[in-house]
Amino acid sequence: MENKKEMTAFISSVGADERQSLNVSGNSISEKAGKINDLETISMTELYDTVYPSNPPLIDGLLYTGTYLFVGAPKLGKSFLMAQLAYHISTGIPLWNYTVRKGTVLYLALEDDYRRLQECLYRMFGTASTENLYFSISAGQLGRGLDEQLTGFVAAHSDTKLIIIDTLQKVREVGGDNYSYANDYQIMARLKSFADAHGICLLLVHHTRKQTADDKFDMISGTSGLLGAADGAFLLQKEKRTSNAATLEISGRDQQDQKLYLIRNPETLLWELQKTETELWKEPPEPLLEKISKVFSSDGTEWSGTATELCEYLSVDYSPNALARKLNVNAGRLYNVYGIRYESSRSRSERTIRLVQLSQT
């Protein structure tokens, strides 16, 4: 159903219509605000009265939109796991015990060639293929062509969910200040701005340093600026290089810290999940959303009216203002979990709420 409301809870590619470029570094706070010497602010009231776009995870509990580092020692099997992630997201087939949402994937395999890719993919997945997974073994660098290449790909494939850059080092700008904190942070901030603007996940393959550290994520090669600007990181490690067993540790803004125990099948090269160290925390049910879901129990149901009318329709004991704000905050969850799109628009006289139960496929 076409959505032309003022604000929506469901936008699959935030800012995609504008096709923003990666070249966003260097803007000062005042330039972003649009006025010199003005600080852009928003009140808590305005914050609660706004519906912000929400993107569902690519892999529930594992991979989200944003910019992530995927790090490990060289020749550890990172690229095989990248191919596995790419294939599962491009097909929508569940990965291990995690639900996957289907979308187009671009894999920049910059340390490979097409012959090796063909052989590895055949060994991993047989003759099963997908039209939603694209590969390239060459790309420009940041500021030297990559910006336009990625922007062009997303423009041509509006359902892009994941772009893998293997490796980050291959696309870094050439310069004498490559490894300063400021440069590392700027590189990640640039990539993050692009990922956020288009509502996608950028997964950047990178290496660890040889030195050990108390915090294993401090082993990421480069300065702390890389992880500081990223949304999170995945760390793949083996106790013995000759072993097929490995651990995958995950830390990020949108998911809880996790440790997965994996083993690579020597015949298929696929990574298999053995166990997880901790059980994922599950958000408790929200009574208001549960109530809406029960009312909207059939496909295609929709309702529109004021917040006051919605309180009466649902028979809930909320003030209209509290109900509207609660839905504003939970709009993404209402869509992601219950498949109900929430819209809020304002006319000169009043604010109108619209709920649409999406068809289940």
N, C-alpha and C positions, 0 to 999 in steps of 0.2 A: 504494500500500500504506500503510495507516495506521501512523503512527510514534508510539509512546508511550514511547520510551526516555528515559533520564535526560538524555542529551546527544545532539545530532545535528549532522551537518555540513551539513544542507540545511534551511534555514529561509527561505522566500521572503519573509517579512515579519516581521522580528525585533520581538518585542513587540507584534505586531498584535492579539493576543487581548486585551491590556490596553487597547488604543486610547488611548495616551497623548496628552495634549493638548500644544499648543505652549506652554502657559503653564507653563514649567519654569524660568524665570529667577528669581534671587533665592535659590535654595537654597545654603546654605553647604556646605563639604566635610563638616562634622560632621553636618549634617542628612541628607546623602545616605548617610553611613555608618550613620545610624540611632541613634547614641549621641553625646551631647555630649562634646566634647574627645577623642574617639577618632578615630584616623587609620586609614582602611581600607587594608589592604595585602594583597599576595599574594606568596608566595615564588616564586623561579624554578622550583622543583620543581613547585609547584601550577600555575604557568603552563603548563609542558610537559605536565602530566597532565590538562589541560582541553581539551575540543573546543569551539572557538568557532564560532558561526554564520558562514557565508560566503555572500555574495550574488554571483552571476556578474555581469559587466559588462552594461550595457544594450546597448552597442555596443562590441565587442571592440577594445581599444586606443584607444578614443576617449571613451566616457562611462560612468561608474561610479556606483554608489550613493553618496549623500552630498549635500553642498550646494555648488553651483558658481555663480560669477558668470559671466555672459556679457555682455561689455562692448564698446562701440563708440560712435562718434560718432552723434548723432541722424540719422535718415533715411538710414542706411547700408545697410539691408537685413537688419537683425538679425531682425526679425519673420518675414521670409520663410524664413530659415534655421531659426527656431524651429518654424514650421509644418512644414517639411520633416523635422526631427528627430521631431516629434510624430507625423506620418503614418507614418514608417518604423517607429518603435517600436510603434505601435498595430497595424500590419499584419505586422510581422516581416520585411518586405522589406529585403534588404541595402542599406545606404547606401554609395555609392561602392564601395570594395573592402573594407568593414568588415562583419563578421557582426553581425546585429541579433537580440536576443531580444525576443519579442513580449510585450506587456503593455498594460494600460489606461493612458491618458494624459489628464491634465487640463491644459488650456491656459487660463490666465487672461489673456485679451487685453484688458487694462484700458485701452488707448489706442485701441481699435477699436470698431466697431459690427458687428452681425450681417450687414448688407447687404454691407459691405466684405469681411468674412471670407468670405462666400459667393462673391463674385466672385473673390477672390484664390485660394481653394482650387480653384475650378473651372478657373481659368487654369493652376494648377500641376498638378492631378491629373485633370482632366476629370471624368467622372461616377463614377469609382471612389471609393467611400466606405468607411468602416469604423465599426462600432458601438462600437469600443473607444477612440475619440477624442472627448473632451468639451470644450466651450468655455463660457466665461462672460466677459461683458464688464463685470461688476461684482462687487465683493467687499468685505468689511470690511477694516479695518486690523488690524495686530497689536495684540492687546489689546482690540480693538473689533469682534469678530465673526469675524475671519479664522481664529482658532484653532479655533473650533467648526466652521466651514464645512469646513476641510480635514480635520479629524478625522472629521467626518460623511461626507465623500466617500470617504475611505479605508475607513471601516467598511462602506459600501455597495458598494465595489468592491475586494474583497480582493486582486485581481491587479494593483492599481495599481503601476506601475513608475516613472512620471515625472510630476511636477507642474511646469509652467512658470509663473512669475509675471512678467508683462510689463506694467509694470516694477516693480522693487523700490520705487521712490519712491512709487508709488501706494498701497502698503500700509504705509508707515512710519508710526509713531505721531506724532501732532502734539505738539510740545513745543519748549521753548526750547533744549534740549540735544541737538538732533537730530544734530548733526555733530561731536560729540566722539568721541574714540577709544573711550571707555568705552561710549557709546551704540551706536556702529557695531558694536563687538565683541559687545555683548549681543544686538543684533538677529540677527546671524549665528549666534551660539551657540544662540539660541532655535530658529531654523529648523533648524540642524544637529541639535539634539536630537530634533526631530520626525522629520526624514528618517532618522536613525539608528535611532530606535525602531521605525519601520515598514519599514525596509529598502528605501527608495525613493530616487530622485534628485530633488532640488529644484534647478531651474535658474532663476536669478534674472537677468533682463535689466536691465542698468544702463548708465549712460553714462560716457564718459571726460571728463576735464577738457581744456581747451584747451592748457594748458601741456605741453610735451614733457618727457621725462625719459630719463635714460640707461637705466634699466630700464623698459621699456614698460609693465609692469604697475603701475608707480607712477603711471600716468596715470589709474587708476581714480578716478572722482569720489568724494570723501569722504576719510576718514582710512584709514590702513593697517589699522585694526581690522577692516574688511570682509574683506579678503583674509586677514588673520591668522587669523580664525576659520573661514574657508571651507575646503573640501577642495581647492579649486583654482579656476582661472579660464580662460576663453576670451576672447581679444582679437581682434576683427575690425577690420581697418584697410584703407583704400585710400590709395594714393599720390595719386590724383586723384579727387575726388568724382564727376566725370563718367564715370569709367572703370567698366567692369563687373568688372574684376579686383580681387581683394582677397587679403590674407593672413589666415590664422587661426592664431594662436599659442596653444598650450595648455601650461599648467603646473599640476601637481597632485600630491597625495600618492600616488595609486594608479596613475599612469601617467607615462611619461617625457615630458620636454619635447619638444614637436613644433612644426613650422611647416608648415602646409598652404597651397598656392597654389590659390585658387578663382577661378572666373569665373561670373558670373550670366548665365543665358540670358535675353536681353531679351524673348523671346516667352513662355516659360513661367514666368519669374521664379525658376526653380530654380537653386540653386548647384551647380556641377559641379566636381569635383576635377580639377585639371590635373596636379599633382605634389606630392610630399612632399619636404621638405628632407633628412630623415634616415629611414633604415629602422628600423622598430620592433625593439627588442631582444626576442628570444624566449628564454624560460626554457628551459635545457637539459633534456632528458628526465631523469626521476627513475627509476632502475632498479627500485626497489621498486614504484612505481606501474605501470610497464610490465609487471612480472611479474604483478601482480594483474589487470591488464587482459587479459593473455593467458589466465590461468586462467579468468576470468569472461568468456568469449568469446561466450556465447549469452544472449539476452534472458531475464530472469526468474530467472537463477541467483542463489542466495543461500547464505551460509555463516555459521555462528555457532559460537563456541567461545572458549577462552582465547587469550591471546597466545602461550603456549607451543605450543598446538595449531596456531595459524596459522603459526608458524615452520616446523613440520613439514609442514603442508599445502602451503606455498609452496616448501619446500626452500630456504630462505634462511638465510644465516649471520648472524643477528642474535640478540642476547639478547632475551628476551621484553619486558623493560622498554624497551629501545631501539626495538624494533619498534613497540610501542604509542605511544611518544612521537613517533616519526617519522610515524605515521599521524594522530596528533592534530594535528600541525602542518600536514600536507598534506591534511587532510580536505576542505577547500574545493576544492583543485586536483583531487583524486580525483573529486569530483562534477562540477566544471565541465568538465574536460577529457575524462574517461573515462566519465562517466555512472554512477559507482558511489557509492552512499550508504554512508557509514561511521558506525556507531553504537557507542557505548561506554557500558555500564551496569555498576553495581556492586551486588552483593548483599552479604550479611554475610560470605560466605566468599571470594568471588573477583570479579574483573572480567571481564565478558563482552564480546567484540567481535562485531559483526554487520556483514556486507558484503552489499549488495543491488545487483545489476546492474539498472538501470532499463530499462524497455522503450524501444526506439527508435521514435520516430514520424516 
